[in-house]
Structure formats: structure tokens, C-alpha cells
Amino acid sequence: MDNTTAQIRKVELGTGGPLVGIQGFGAMGISAAYGQTDDSAARDTLEATVEAGVTLIDTADMYGVGANEEFLAPFIAAHRHDITLATKFGIEYRADDPGYRAIRNDPAYIKKAVEASLRRLDVEVIDLYYMHRRDPAIPLADSIGAMAELVQEGKIKHLGLSEVTGAELREAHAIHPITALQSEWSVFSRDVEHSAVGAAAALGVAFVPYSPLGRGFLTGAFADATTELSGNDFRKLLPRFTGDNAKANAALLAPLHKIAADHGATTAQIALAWVHHRARTHGLTVVPIPGTRKRSRLLENAAATRITLTPQELTLLEPIAHQVAGDRYADMSLTSAARETQN
């Protein structure tokens, strides 16, 4: 398939939301989580996003304990009018205490977190501000109320949530309009279809799938992550990338390889095309945010927006998620799936 630079089409991110490229960019991996980074290559990849029309740039304050936001700042300054900037709060890490982690949704923390992100990103306003994870002990009236105040103060433009159930999304949206819901959604991970996707469609909330390539597994690159990933790559801790699970999951990619060959495409492009097709299936705006450190992969991913899968191909992909070995996290307690089980 031709992966040359071409502007992808734009869509409205939720009812009344900003106009963004139909595919965004998850910036976490350019400076955190996936091993050593080549800063020059990462900056070149960021420049390619603008060239390809990939305008939704997604980060979070926890990525590298703020380092990811700082890394993005020069790029944002150079292209502020071309991009929609999204960041998140809610998972607190401390640089001086590597073992510390807390989920914080209390209003005082939210106000502190947004000021820190504004400073690191060197911007006056954040276009889309997500609550990264939900602490059920904090009423949504308190956390969403605090976020709404930030809109009134002009510090953020739009509200987003991540890893919430359909019921939680409806409750939050009744307090203040939610523009986007970000959760994991891919050929391998479809638990969001239980309630969150339907609620988003009904409310006019855009869905922003993170890890639409299964953190790289759907590229076909990992048969055994224990030998193929570097020592500081966090995927070594994920059940789907480990030992027998990794081998079993690699075998599940056979339909993607076949479909990719038929299209003259890669398995990653087919996986992304499947995610884009969810927009038509469920009747909502879907803007996946695959990440990469390479310009060539960025352009490859963008080209996936031009692939249309046939009904027969979609049928081949349909059963895969139910056959995946291992959860998407070793600890699923912070995901929406865990709270769906409790309901």
C-alpha cells in the first residue's frame, strides 16, 4: 500500500468539539515506557504528524513523571495552531519515590495538576483534559465539577475521561459535557463494547482508542516478549506479552496476515482499519491514537485510514478478542472492565 504523505480527513471530536484528523498520535512512547529513545528520530516523527494531518496529540502528566510533556513543549510551540493538545491527570507518580503510585481525583489535586501541566507544556490553555483513571471514592460531582471550573477559568477547553464505564460516562456528562472518552480498544481488546461505546454514541461523545495496535503486538513483531523487549520496556510486565500467552496470541494474528497480504498492507494497518470501522458499526466518532517513534511508521499508520475492510474480512477478525490469552494489564483493578464486573 502507498504510505506516502497525504493529509488524512478531519472529523469533529465529539459534539461541539474541535476539528481533528481522523487519527491522532499517542506520544507516550516517544520518551517513556518502551525503552531507550532516539530524541532526534522522535522529533522527526512529531514533525511528520503535522505533515500527515494527524492533529490530535495525546500525552499525560504521568508519562516519564512529566518528562513527556516537557519533551513535547518545543514541538507544541512551533505548531500550536495546527494541533489539538490533549493531556491527562489522575495517576500520581513521584520522581523521588519510584515505588509510589496513587489515583487522585480530588479537586485540590486536579487544580494542582493542571497548573503543572500548563507549565511543562508551556501553554496557556489545554485543548482536551482527561481524567486518566477513576477513583470511585471521589464523587464525579466533585472531580467533574473541578474540571468544569477549569473550563470557566480558561485553562482547559474540553473535558475527557479515560477507562470509565457507560454508567460513569452518563453521570459525568450530566454534570458537564464530555467531549471524548479514551480507553483501550483494538482487535485484541473489546471490553469497552459492554457499555462505554454505546453510552458514548448516545451522548455524542467521541471515542479515542488508546493502544489500537495492542501496544505493538498487532504489528506481528512479538512472538515472545521476554526475549525481544529491552529490560526497561514495561510490556515485559504485561500478561499478553509473556511466555505461552505471547506465543498463543501471535498465532491469533493469522487472519490479519492474510487480510494484509490481500490489501498489500501491513497487519498494523489492518488492525487500525478495523478500529476505524467501529465508527460505522457503532455510530460514533472514533479517533485512534497509535504511537510510534519512527516517521515511516507514522506515515504507515496514517495510510490505514484509507483502507476499507470487506464484510468477509471483518468476519475473520470478529472472534479474535475472545481468544486472547492474558489480561491487558497484570492488575486490572483500575480499568473500566473491573467496575463493569462489579456492577
C-alpha positions as CSV (number, residue, x, y, z in Angstrom):
1,M,0.0,0.0,0.0
2,D,1.2,3.6,-0.7
3,N,2.4,5.1,2.5
4,T,3.4,8.5,1.0
5,T,2.5,11.6,3.0
6,A,-1.1,12.6,2.4
7,Q,-3.4,14.7,4.6
8,I,-5.9,12.5,6.4
9,R,-9.5,13.7,6.6
10,K,-10.8,15.6,9.6
11,V,-13.8,15.0,11.9
12,E,-15.4,16.8,14.8
13,L,-14.2,15.4,18.1
14,G,-17.5,14.9,19.9
15,T,-20.5,17.2,19.8
16,G,-19.1,20.7,19.6
17,G,-15.5,19.5,19.9
18,P,-12.5,20.6,17.9
19,L,-11.9,19.5,14.3
20,V,-9.1,16.9,14.3
21,G,-7.5,14.4,12.0
22,I,-9.4,11.1,11.9
23,Q,-6.3,9.5,13.5
24,G,-4.3,11.0,16.3
25,F,-0.9,10.4,17.9
26,G,-0.2,8.8,21.2
27,A,3.0,10.5,22.4
28,M,3.8,8.3,25.5
29,G,6.3,6.0,23.7
30,I,8.5,8.8,22.3
31,S,10.0,9.4,25.7
32,A,8.6,6.8,28.2
33,A,7.7,3.2,28.8
34,Y,9.1,1.4,25.7
35,G,12.9,1.5,26.3
36,Q,15.6,3.9,25.0
37,T,14.6,6.8,22.8
38,D,16.4,8.5,19.9
39,D,15.4,12.1,20.5
40,S,16.2,13.2,17.0
41,A,14.1,10.4,15.4
42,A,11.3,11.2,17.9
43,R,11.2,14.9,16.9
44,D,11.2,14.0,13.3
45,T,8.3,11.7,13.9
46,L,6.4,14.5,15.6
47,E,7.0,16.7,12.5
48,A,5.5,14.0,10.4
49,T,2.3,14.2,12.3
50,V,1.7,17.7,11.1
51,E,2.6,16.8,7.5
52,A,0.1,13.9,7.6
53,G,-2.7,15.9,9.1
54,V,-2.5,13.9,12.4
55,T,-3.5,16.8,14.7
56,L,-4.7,15.3,18.0
57,I,-1.5,14.9,20.1
58,D,-2.0,13.0,23.3
59,T,0.2,12.9,26.4
60,A,-0.2,12.7,30.2
61,D,1.5,14.1,33.2
62,M,2.5,10.6,34.4
63,Y,4.4,9.7,31.3
64,G,8.0,9.9,32.4
65,V,6.7,11.8,35.5
66,G,6.2,14.9,33.5
67,A,9.1,14.4,31.1
68,N,6.9,13.5,28.1
69,E,5.0,16.9,28.4
70,E,8.3,18.7,28.6
71,F,9.6,16.8,25.6
72,L,6.6,17.9,23.6
73,A,6.8,21.6,24.5
74,P,9.1,22.8,21.7
75,F,7.0,21.0,19.1
76,I,3.8,22.4,20.5
77,A,5.2,25.9,20.5
78,A,6.2,25.5,16.8
79,H,2.8,24.2,15.8
80,R,0.3,25.5,18.3
81,H,-2.3,26.5,15.8
82,D,-2.1,23.2,13.9
83,I,-2.7,20.7,16.7
84,T,-5.2,19.8,19.3
85,L,-3.3,19.2,22.6
86,A,-4.6,16.5,25.0
87,T,-3.1,15.6,28.4
88,K,-4.3,13.9,31.5
89,F,-4.2,13.9,35.3
90,G,-5.2,11.3,37.8
91,I,-2.3,8.9,38.2
92,E,0.3,10.4,40.5
93,Y,3.9,9.3,40.5
94,R,6.8,10.9,42.2
95,A,10.3,11.3,40.8
96,D,11.9,11.0,44.2
97,D,9.9,7.8,45.1
98,P,9.8,5.3,42.2
99,G,7.6,2.9,44.2
100,Y,4.9,5.5,44.8
101,R,1.6,5.5,42.8
102,A,-1.8,6.9,43.7
103,I,-5.0,7.6,41.9
104,R,-6.1,11.2,42.6
105,N,-9.4,12.7,41.5
106,D,-9.9,15.2,44.4
107,P,-10.4,18.9,43.3
108,A,-7.3,20.2,45.1
109,Y,-5.1,17.7,43.2
110,I,-6.8,18.5,39.9
111,K,-6.1,22.2,40.3
112,K,-2.5,21.5,41.2
113,A,-2.1,19.0,38.3
114,V,-3.4,21.3,35.6
115,E,-1.0,24.1,36.7
116,A,1.9,21.7,36.5
117,S,0.9,20.5,33.0
118,L,0.4,24.0,31.7
119,R,3.9,24.9,33.0
120,R,5.6,21.8,31.5
121,L,3.8,22.1,28.2
122,D,4.5,25.9,28.1
123,V,0.9,26.7,27.0
124,E,-1.8,28.9,28.4
125,V,-4.7,26.5,27.7
126,I,-5.0,22.7,27.3
127,D,-7.4,21.8,24.5
128,L,-8.6,18.5,26.0
129,Y,-8.0,17.5,29.6
130,Y,-8.7,13.9,30.6
131,M,-9.2,12.3,34.0
132,H,-6.8,9.4,33.4
133,R,-8.2,6.9,35.9
134,R,-11.3,7.0,38.1
135,D,-11.2,6.8,41.9
136,P,-14.7,5.6,42.8
137,A,-14.2,7.0,46.3
138,I,-14.4,10.6,44.9
139,P,-17.8,11.6,43.6
140,L,-17.9,12.5,40.0
141,A,-19.8,15.7,41.1
142,D,-16.5,16.7,42.8
143,S,-14.0,15.8,40.1
144,I,-16.0,16.8,37.1
145,G,-17.1,19.9,38.9
146,A,-13.5,20.9,39.4
147,M,-12.7,20.2,35.8
148,A,-15.7,22.4,34.8
149,E,-14.3,25.2,36.9
150,L,-11.0,25.0,34.9
151,V,-13.1,25.5,31.7
152,Q,-14.7,28.6,33.2
153,E,-11.2,29.8,34.2
154,G,-10.0,29.4,30.6
155,K,-7.3,26.8,31.5
156,I,-8.9,24.0,29.5
157,K,-11.3,23.9,26.6
158,H,-12.8,20.4,26.7
159,L,-13.2,17.6,29.2
160,G,-12.3,14.0,28.6
161,L,-12.5,10.7,30.6
162,S,-10.4,7.6,30.4
163,E,-11.3,4.0,31.4
164,V,-14.9,4.7,32.7
165,T,-18.0,2.6,32.3
166,G,-21.0,3.6,30.3
167,A,-22.9,4.5,33.6
168,E,-20.0,6.7,34.8
169,L,-19.8,8.5,31.4
170,R,-23.5,9.2,31.6
171,E,-23.2,10.5,35.1
172,A,-20.3,12.7,34.3
173,H,-21.9,14.1,31.1
174,A,-24.9,15.2,33.1
175,I,-22.6,17.4,35.2
176,H,-20.6,18.9,32.3
177,P,-20.4,17.9,28.6
178,I,-17.7,15.3,28.0
179,T,-16.0,15.7,24.6
180,A,-14.1,12.4,24.4
181,L,-13.7,9.0,26.1
182,Q,-10.3,7.4,25.9
183,S,-10.0,3.7,26.6
184,E,-8.2,0.7,25.2
185,W,-9.9,-0.7,22.1
186,S,-8.5,-3.0,19.4
187,V,-8.9,-6.3,17.7
188,F,-7.4,-7.8,20.9
189,S,-9.4,-5.7,23.4
190,R,-13.1,-5.1,23.2
191,D,-14.4,-4.9,26.8
192,V,-15.4,-1.3,26.2
193,E,-18.2,-2.5,23.9
194,H,-20.0,-3.8,27.0
195,S,-21.4,-0.3,27.9
196,A,-19.0,2.5,27.3
197,V,-19.2,2.6,23.5
198,G,-23.0,2.6,23.4
199,A,-23.1,5.4,26.0
200,A,-20.6,7.5,24.0
201,A,-22.6,7.0,20.8
202,A,-25.9,8.0,22.6
203,L,-24.3,11.1,24.2
204,G,-22.4,12.3,21.1
205,V,-19.1,11.7,22.8
206,A,-16.1,10.8,20.6
207,F,-14.2,7.6,21.4
208,V,-10.4,7.8,21.4
209,P,-8.9,4.3,21.4
210,Y,-5.5,4.0,23.0
211,S,-3.3,1.1,22.2
212,P,-5.2,0.3,19.0
213,L,-2.2,-1.8,17.9
214,G,-2.2,-3.8,21.2
215,R,0.9,-1.9,22.3
216,G,2.7,-3.2,19.2
217,F,1.5,-6.8,19.4
218,L,-0.8,-6.4,16.4
219,T,2.2,-5.4,14.2
220,G,3.2,-9.1,14.3
221,A,6.6,-8.2,15.9
222,F,6.3,-10.1,19.1
223,A,6.2,-13.9,19.4
224,D,8.0,-13.9,22.8
225,A,8.4,-10.5,24.6
226,T,10.6,-12.0,27.2
227,T,13.4,-12.2,24.7
228,E,12.5,-9.5,22.2
229,L,11.9,-6.5,24.5
230,S,14.6,-4.4,26.3
231,G,14.9,-4.5,30.1
232,N,13.1,-1.2,30.8
233,D,10.2,-1.9,28.4
234,F,7.1,-2.1,30.6
235,R,5.5,-4.6,28.1
236,K,7.6,-7.3,29.7
237,L,5.2,-7.0,32.7
238,L,2.0,-7.4,30.6
239,P,0.4,-10.9,30.6
240,R,-0.3,-10.8,26.8
241,F,3.4,-10.4,26.1
242,T,4.7,-13.2,28.3
243,G,5.7,-16.8,27.6
244,D,3.0,-19.1,26.4
245,N,0.5,-16.2,26.3
246,A,2.7,-14.4,23.8
247,K,3.0,-17.5,21.6
248,A,-0.7,-18.2,21.7
249,N,-1.6,-14.6,20.9
250,A,0.9,-14.5,18.0
251,A,-1.0,-17.4,16.4
252,L,-4.2,-15.3,16.5
253,L,-2.7,-12.9,14.0
254,A,-3.1,-15.3,11.1
255,P,-6.3,-13.6,9.8
256,L,-4.6,-10.2,9.9
257,H,-1.6,-11.5,8.0
258,K,-3.9,-12.9,5.3
259,I,-6.0,-9.8,5.0
260,A,-2.9,-7.6,5.0
261,A,-1.5,-9.6,2.1
262,D,-4.7,-9.2,0.1
263,H,-4.5,-5.4,0.6
264,G,-0.8,-5.1,0.1
265,A,-0.8,-3.6,3.6
266,T,0.7,-4.4,7.0
267,T,-1.0,-6.1,9.9
268,A,-0.8,-2.8,11.8
269,Q,-2.7,-1.1,9.0
270,I,-5.4,-3.8,9.0
271,A,-5.7,-3.5,12.8
272,L,-6.2,0.2,12.6
273,A,-8.6,-0.1,9.7
274,W,-10.7,-2.4,12.0
275,V,-10.7,0.3,14.7
276,H,-11.8,2.9,12.2
277,H,-14.6,0.6,11.1
278,R,-16.0,0.6,14.6
279,A,-17.2,4.2,14.0
280,R,-19.6,2.9,11.3
281,T,-20.6,-0.2,13.3
282,H,-21.5,1.8,16.5
283,G,-22.4,5.2,15.1
284,L,-19.9,7.4,16.7
285,T,-16.7,9.3,16.0
286,V,-13.6,7.2,16.6
287,V,-10.1,8.7,16.6
288,P,-7.5,6.1,17.5
289,I,-4.1,7.3,18.8
290,P,-1.4,4.9,17.8
291,G,2.1,5.8,18.9
292,T,5.5,5.3,17.3
293,R,9.0,6.8,17.3
294,K,9.6,6.4,13.6
295,R,8.4,8.7,10.8
296,S,7.9,5.7,8.5
297,R,5.6,4.0,11.0
298,L,3.7,7.3,11.5
299,L,3.0,7.5,7.7
300,E,2.2,3.8,7.6
301,N,-0.4,4.2,10.3
302,A,-1.9,7.3,8.7
303,A,-2.3,5.4,5.4
304,A,-4.5,2.9,7.3
305,T,-7.3,5.5,7.3
306,R,-7.7,4.8,3.5
307,I,-8.3,1.0,3.9
308,T,-11.8,-0.3,3.8
309,L,-12.4,-3.9,5.0
310,T,-15.0,-6.1,3.4
311,P,-17.7,-7.9,5.4
312,Q,-15.9,-11.2,4.9
313,E,-12.7,-9.7,6.3
314,L,-14.5,-8.3,9.3
315,T,-16.0,-11.7,9.9
316,L,-12.5,-13.2,10.0
317,L,-11.4,-10.7,12.7
318,E,-14.6,-10.9,14.8
319,P,-13.6,-13.8,17.1
320,I,-10.0,-12.8,17.9
321,A,-10.7,-10.7,21.0
322,H,-12.5,-13.6,22.7
323,Q,-9.5,-15.9,22.2
324,V,-6.7,-13.6,23.5
325,A,-4.6,-15.2,26.3
326,G,-4.0,-12.9,29.3
327,D,-5.4,-9.6,30.5
328,R,-4.3,-6.3,29.1
329,Y,-2.7,-5.4,32.5
330,A,-1.3,-7.6,35.2
331,D,-3.6,-5.5,37.6
332,M,-6.9,-4.8,36.0
333,S,-8.3,-3.0,39.1
334,L,-8.0,0.5,37.6
335,T,-9.8,-0.3,34.3
336,S,-13.4,0.2,33.5
337,A,-13.7,-3.6,32.9
338,A,-13.1,-4.2,36.6
339,R,-16.0,-1.9,37.6
340,E,-18.3,-3.5,34.9
341,T,-17.7,-6.8,36.7
342,Q,-18.8,-5.3,40.0
343,N,-22.0,-3.9,38.6
